[in-house]
Amino acid sequence: MNRTNGGANLLALRSHNTALVLDLLRGAGAEGISRLELAERTGLTPQAVSKITARLREEGLAVEAGHRASTGGKRRTVLRLVPGAGHAVGVHLDRDALRAVLVDLAGTVVAERCAALDLGAGADAVVAAVAGEIETLAKGVWGGAWEVGPGTGSFTGAREGEDARGVRPDEGSSTGAQEGGAGDARPDAGPSASAQEGGAGAAGPGTGPATGTAGPLSDQSLPALLGVGVALPGPLDHTRGVLHRVTGFPEWDGFPLRDALGRRLGVPVVVDKDTNAAALGLAVAGERGSFAYLHLGTGLGAGLVIDGSVHRGARTGAGEFGHQVVQLDGPPCDCGDRGCVEALCLAAVARGDLAEAARVLGIAAGNLIALLDIDLVLLGGRTVATAPDAFLRGVAAVLDERARRAGEEPVPVRAAPGEVADGAAQLVLGPLFGRADA
């Protein structure tokens, strides 16, 4: 027997089993779940579950939450996840705007920031802007607890003229002490599981390795920031965190965004396409089976979940939905082709013809359904958000007609809940719960 391989497999198994338990604790919510139920649902022995939960309690990730009423035997002690024991930042970089959220282990948004952004301003300027927003977001929740800064980690204090919480006045994000919220995180509750038990520092298959030196943001004596997930338009290399020729911004080609931002912040960073991050967030939130998330904003793309897992493709190229050609002699697209769905949709939106934009989107969605036989189409993005009913009606009408001709049941179309930034945070949290690809 190869003992080295056996040891590695044992460590991987330990991480997998811990992730199973954590995921069930998260799903149980405030009601909690007993050790016996954890054993029954994971298939682990009661002894194994006891060891795992003891370790989670030591790390501040779980606490005992009372007892269940007896049904004839000994009362069962229930455990619950401590949402405030760890946090992740999710960032959505659009071509002209940024949204950053801080979420707890339960996926609840604790605080957020929105700002204008010019993706064409150059890598250095964009990285500095993103790092600054993340620093301010963390400061808005933890005050001076986080020492954040370029390279050295020196804390710069409050920015002149900013809200003391680092959030917009109309957001109403609570940063006070709530059960399971940011204020619930004890100074000694920072989990070491991020690098040992399938956390952000030990990215699972398909998540791409996280990066970042041990820095002030990851100080375990403080509330734990497990990492930063960044979602932006593709194409890009998710595994290495390197951008390719982002449509309309060829100057980003080859830029190592993951490493650059990781060095700046000193925490693990994961980079993925905006549509993939959104699809992951939807799957973690409970969407099942195979579905497509179609995102129409400043561009058009798709996030694909096949049989419960995000499908990225060998080169993170899956889901370049907006650049399928549907009109050979159509208008030029920024990608270099003519008649792309993205160009046709955005042109229709620009002239105020939302019905035509929805029709084109529906035709492209029909192509996707014919190719992948998916169960559901979800629509999102800021352009859809301006007139969701018009897009839902238009896309559904095309798909209904397609199904009628084929003698099939139409694939349902719904508005997607959640935001891209929320899904970006799951790029970090997913591996901790064994759900790196949902």
N, C-alpha and C positions, 0 to 999 in steps of 0.2 A: 504493500500500500504506500502511495506517495503521501507522506505526512504533511508536506508543504501544501499540496493541493487540498488535502482534507481540512487543514486549518483554515484555508481561505474560504472553502465552502461552508464551514461551520460559522465563520464570521458573517458571511453573506446570509446564511439561514437565520442567524440571530437578528440581523438587521431586518430581514423580511418579516419575521415573526413579531418584532416590536412594532413595525409599521402596520401590520394587521391589527394589533391591539389598539394602537393610536387612532387608526381610522374608525374603528368601532366606538371608541370613546368620543371621538368628534361627532359621529353620527347620533350618538345617544343624547347629546346636548346636556342641558342642565339637569334632566331627569336622572342621568347616570346609567350605569350598567354594572351588574355584579360580576365577580370573577368567574362564577360558574357559567354565566351566560357567555362571557368571553371565551371560555374553554369550549363550550358547545358550538359557538359560531365560527371559531378559528380552527377547530380540530386539534388544538394543542392540549397537552395534559394540564390538569389543575396546578401541578407543581411548576410547570413552565410558565403558566400565566401568573402565578404568584411571584416568581422571580422577576418577570418583566414588569409587572405593576409596582413591585417594590422599588425597582430601579427608576421607573418613571416618577414615583413619588419623591424619591431622593433628589431627582433632577428638577423638581418643581413643575413637572408637566401634568401630573394628575394628583387629585386629592380624594379622600373619602368624603362621601356626600350623604351620609345617613344610612338608613336601613330600609329594606323592603319588608312589608308585612309578611308574617309567617304563614305558610300554607300547611303547617303541620310539623315542619322541621325547624332547624335553626334559622333565625332571621339572617337574611343575606345583606352584607355590607355592599353598598354600591359606590362606584368610583365615577368621577367625571373629569373631563379634560379641564385644564386651567388655560383658558384662551389667552390671558394676558401674560403667560409665561414666555411667549416668543412672538415676534412680529416679522413681517416681510414688507418690503416696499415694491409696489408695482408701478411701472412707468409706461405710459403710452406716448410715444413720439410720433406725432403726425407731421405732415409737411410744413404746417404753419402753427402748430399748437402743441402743448404738452399738458398731460394730466398725470399727476402722481398721487398714489394713495398709500396709506399705511394700514395694513390689515393685521388682525390678530390670528391666532392659530385656528380659530373657527371660521376664518374668512370674512369676518365683520370689518367693514371699513371704519377705522378709528378717526382718521383725519385725511384730508386731501388738499391738494393745491392744483390750480390751473393757471397756465401762463401762455402768452404768445411765444412762438418759437419759429425761427427761420432755419429750416433744415439745410438750406443752401449757404448758411453763414460760415461754413467751414468746420472741420472736425473739432479743433481746439475750442472754438467758441461754443459749439453745441455741448461738448462734454462738460465744459465749465458751467454752462447754464443748467444742465441736468443735475450735476453734482450740487450746485447751489440750491436748487429746489428741494433735493432730497435732504440736504443738511438743515434747511429751514423747516421742512416737514417734521423731521426728528426733533428739532429744538422746540417746535410748537407743542409737542406732546410731553417731552421729558425735560424741557427747560435746559439748564446747563449741564445735565447729566451726560449728554453725548459730546465728546470732544471730537469734532469733525473738521477736517480741513485738508487742503491739498498737500499730499506728501507727508507732512509732519504730524498731522492730526490736531493742529492748534485750533482752538475754538475761537470763532470770530465774534461771537455775541450777536445781539439783535441787529437786524438790518434797519437802517433809518426809515421811519415812516411805515413800517410793517405792523400788521396785527400781531399782538403778543403771542397768539397761538399759532401764527403762520398759516392761517386758513382764511378763506374769504368770509366776510361777515354774514353772507346769506347761506352758508353751508350748514351751520348748526351742528358741526361735528363735535361730539362730546369728547373732551379730553380729561374729564374728571374721573374720580374713582367710581367705577361701576363694576358690578360683578362680572368678571370675565373680560373687562375692558382694559385699556392701557394702564389705568390707575390701579388695576388689580395685581400688576406684576410686582412681586417683591424684589428687593435688591439682590437677594440670593437665589432668585428663581431662574436665572439664565441657563437654559438647557445646553448641555454639552453634546446632545444627541445630533446636532446638525452635521457633525463630521464623523460620527461613529455609528449612528443607527439609521442611515438612510436620509439624513437631512440635506440641506442645501449644499453643504460642502462635500457631500458624497453623492453626486448626481447619479440618478438611476439610468438605465438603458434608454437612450433616445433623448435624454434631457440635455446633453452636452455638458462637459465638465465646467463646474463653476471655478472662478478664479478670485484672487485677491489675497494679499498678505494679511497676517494677523494684525489688525489695526484697532484704533480706538472704538470703532463702531461695534466690534465684536468682543469687547471687554466683558468677560463672563460675570463680573461683579455687578453689572448693570442689567436692566431689562434687555433681553437678547434680541438683536436684529439679525435674523438668520441670513439675510441677503437681499439682493435687489434683482427683480425681473424686469427686463426692458423689452417692450414690444414695439415694432416699427414696420413700415412697409418693406417688402422684399424686392428682389431676391436677396438672400443671405445664407450663410453657412451656420446653422444652429449649433452644430457640434463644436466648432471652433470659435463661435461668436464673432465671425468676420462678415462684414457687409460686402455685397457685390454691387452691381450697377443698379442702385435703387432708381426706379423709374422716375425720370426727370432730374436726377441728381447723380450723374455719372462720377462726380468727383469723390464719392464715398467708396468707390470700388476698391476692395482690398483693405479697408480700414478695420483694425482689430478693436471694435467697440467694447467688447467684453473685457479685454485686458486693460484697455485705457481707463475705463470707468472703475474697474476693480482696483487698479493702483491708486486712483484718486480717492476712493472711499475706504479702502481697506476691508471690504467685506466681499463675499462671493457674489458674482454677477452672472446671470443667465440671460442670453439674448435669443429672441425668436421673432418670427413674423407676427404682426398684429393679429391676423386672422387665426393663426395657430393658438396664440395665447387666449384669445376669446373663446375658441372652441374648447380648449382645455378647461377654462373656467366654467363653461356651460356643462361639460361632462361631470366635473367635480360637484357642481350644484345639483345634479340629478338627472340630466338628459341622458337617455339610454339608447342603445342600439347604434344605428348608422345614420348620421345626419350631416348636413352641410350648413355652415354658417356663412352667409353672404354679406360682406361688409362693403357698403357704398358710402364713401366719405369724399375725401379729396382724390381718391382712387377707388378701385374695385378689386376685391380679392375674395378668396374663400378659405375657410378653415374646415378640414374634413375629419370627421370621426367615423372610423370604420370598425364595426363590432366592438365599440366601447373604447377604442384607442385612437389618439390623434395620429393621422397619417401625414407624415412630412415628406416621405420619399427619400431616396438614397442621398440626394444633394439638397435637401430642404426645398425642393422645387415644386412639390405638390401644392395645388391650390392657387396657382397663378391664373385664376379664373378669369380675370379681367382681360387677359391677352389671348383669349380664343377668338379667332377671326370668324365673324358671321356675315361679313359683307366684303367680298373680294375687292371691289372698287370703292370701298368706303373711305371715310376721312382718315388722314394720317394719325397715328397714335405716337405718344412719346417713346414707346418701346421700339419704334422703327417700322412696325407693320402698318397695314391699313385695315380699316373696318373692324377693329377690336371692339369687344363688348364695352370695355371701359370708355373708349373714345365716343362711342355712340350714346352710351348712357349719360356721360357728363355733358355732351353737346346738347342732348335733349333737356337735361336739367337746366343748363345755362340759358336756354331760350324759354324756359318756363313750361315745357311740355312734359309734365310728370307722367301722364298716361303713356306717352311713347317710351319714356325712360323705363317705366315698369314693364311695358310689353317686351322691350329688348332684354331686360333682366330676366323676365319669365322664359323667353326663348332659350337663353343661355342656361338657366336653371333646368329646363327640360333636357338639354343636352347632357347635363351632369347626371340627372336622374337616369337617363337611358344608359349612360356609361357605367354608373356605380350601383344602381338599384338601391338608392338610399331611402330611408323611411320618413324623413322630415327635412324641410327647408326652413331655416331661421334667418330673418333679415335684421340687420343692424347697421350702425354707422350714422354719422351726423346728418347725412343727406336723407336717409330713410327717416330719421327722427323728426325731420321738419314736416313730413306728411306721411306718417306710417300707414294710415288707412288707404291712401291712394296706392302706395306700393304693394301693400298686402292684397288689395283687390285686384290690381293689375297682374301681379305675378300669379295669383291663384287662378285667375281667369284663363291664362295661357296654359297652366298645368292641368286645369280641369278639362279643357278642350283636348289637350294631348291624351289624357287618360280616356276620355270618351271615345276617341278614334281607335285607341288600342284595346278598348273593352276592359279597362283596368280601373281600380279604385284610385282616385287622385291622391297624390302625395300632399299631405297638409303643409300649410305655410303659416308661420307664426312670427310675431315680433320677438326678437331675442332679448331676454332680460339681462341685466348686468352690463358692464362696460369692459373695454379692452384692458384698461389698467388693472381692474380686479383680476382678470385672467392672468395678467403678467405676474401678479403676486403669487399665483398658483404655480408658476414655473419654479419658484423657490420652495413653496410649501409642499407641493406634490410629492417629492421624494420622501419627505418625512413621514407621509401617510401611505407610502407605497403606491402612489397614484401619479407618477411622473408623466405618464401618457394617458391619465384618467382610467 
